[in-house]
Amino acid sequence: MPRTGGNQPAGAHGHPGASGARVSKLHVPTGSSRPGEVPDFSALHLAGEDALFRPEPDCTVTDAEPLARGLVRVLDDEGVADGPWLPELTDEQLLQGLHHMLHVRAYDERMFRMQRQGQLSFYMKSTGEEAVAVAQGMALDSGDMLFPAYRQQGLLFVRGRNVVDMMCHCISNARDNCKGRQMPVFYTWKDGNFFSISGNLATQYSQAVGWAMAAAYKGEDHIAATWVGDGSTAEADVHNAMLFAATYRAPVILNIVNNQWAISTPQSFAATGTTFAARGLGYNIPGIRVDGNDFLAVYAVTDWAAQRARRGLGPTVIELVTYRVAGHSTSDNPDAYRAREESAAWPLGDPVTRLKQHLIGRGLWSEQRQQALETELKEAITRDWKQALSHGSLEDGPHWPVTTMFDDVFQHLPAHLLRQRQQLEDEG
C-alpha cells in the first residue's frame, strides 16, 4: 500500500487544521522572558474572582476545585488584609513572621558573600521566597515532620535552629552535624523534625507520604509536610507520592513552590498549560493555588490543609506562586536565560515588603523600626559567622576524620568495611 504524501486535500483523514489544512506542529513552551525581552507574566492568570471563597476543610475535591485554578490572596497591593482567608493571627505572631523573614534574608546575604570570597563552596538563596517557609513553618506544629527541598531554610529559623550550627554545616567544619558528608544548605536536624535534604530531586515527596502513612497507622496526631519546586513535579516520585497519599488518605501536605524557574527552564515546561495545584485533582486530592508572597494567605492555606490532614481527611496539594529573585545557586547566572529586570517586574511583589506595609498600615510597625531590626540582625549574623569560624574553616579545618565515612550507614558494620576502616586508621 503506497504511503500517503504530505500534499493531501484538507480533511482527507478527518482532522482538518484551523485553516482547513492538516497541520502537525511541535509545541515548545515559552517563559516569562529571555535576555533582552520585556518580562510578561500575563499567562500566569494572577488575578480573578474564582478563589474568593473558603470552604470547610471537610469539603469535597469538587467543591474546592476552583481554588486550584484561581489564586488565594489576603493582602492586596496596598497591604490591606481582607477576605474569607484572613487568618486569626495575633500582632505578636505577625511581627514574629516579619522578624523570621528578615533573619533569613540577612543569613542568605552573609552566606552568599562568604561563598563569593571562597569561604564556602556553594550556596542557594531563598530571596523572594521567604514567606513560603516562614508562614508555613509557623502554621505547623513542632511535632509535624518536615521534608523540605533546598530553599526552605526559613523552616529552621521558625523552629529555632542554632544559626551557628547551620553555618558550621555549610563550611563542613568540626561542628558540622552532617560530618562533612552533605553539600552546603542540605541541612538536617533530627531534634527539629527536619528531614535530610537530598540532591536526588523529589525523593522527599515519597518519603513524606510514607512517614505520614506510618503516623496515621500508629494513631499519632502529627502530620507531614513536603516541598518540591515546579521543575521537580516532572519526577515520577511526585506522581507516586500523590497516588499513595490519595489511596491511603495520608495526613500530608504536598507543597509545590512555583518560583517560575527550574534552574534555566521556565515553569511552563512542567506546568503543561494548567496550574500545578490542578495536578492533585486527577488523584482526587484538593489543590489550592496561593499567592506565595502573601504571608497571611500562605499561613491560612497551610492551616486549612493541616486541619484537613489531622481530621483524617487526607492530603492537600498547595501551589505557592512566588518568584526566585536570585540565581538557582551560586553556580548559576540567571542573566544568561532571563531578562535582567524580570524580578523587578514580578507582579506579586516582595513578601517582606508586603508584610511590612501591612504592619505599618495597622500602626504596629514603622520604617525606623524596620531599619533598626535589619541592622540588628545583620550584626547578629556577623557574630554568628565569627563563632562558626572558631570551630574551623572550610580551607583550614579542623574537619571530621576520614574514618567517619563509615559511621551512620549500617547498624552493624559489615566485615569488609570494618577491615577498610581499620586500614585507614592504621595508615592515619
Secondary structure by P-SEA (a helix, b strand, c coil): cccccccccccccccccccccbbbbbbbbbcccccccccccccccccccccccccccccccccccccccbbbbcccccccccccccccccaaaaaaaaaaaaaaaaaaaaaaaaaaaccccccccccccccaaaaaaaaccccbbbbcccccaaaaaaacccaaaaaaaaaccccccccccccccccccccccccccccccaaaaaaaaaaaaaaaaacccccccccccccccccaaaaaaaaaaaaacccbbbbbbcccccccccccccccccccccccccccbbbbbcccccaaaaaaaaaaaaaaaaaccbbbbbbbbcccccccccccccccccccccccccccccaaaaaaaaaaaaccccaaaaaaaaaaaaaaaaaaaaaaaaacccccccccccccccccccccccaaaaaaaaaaaaac
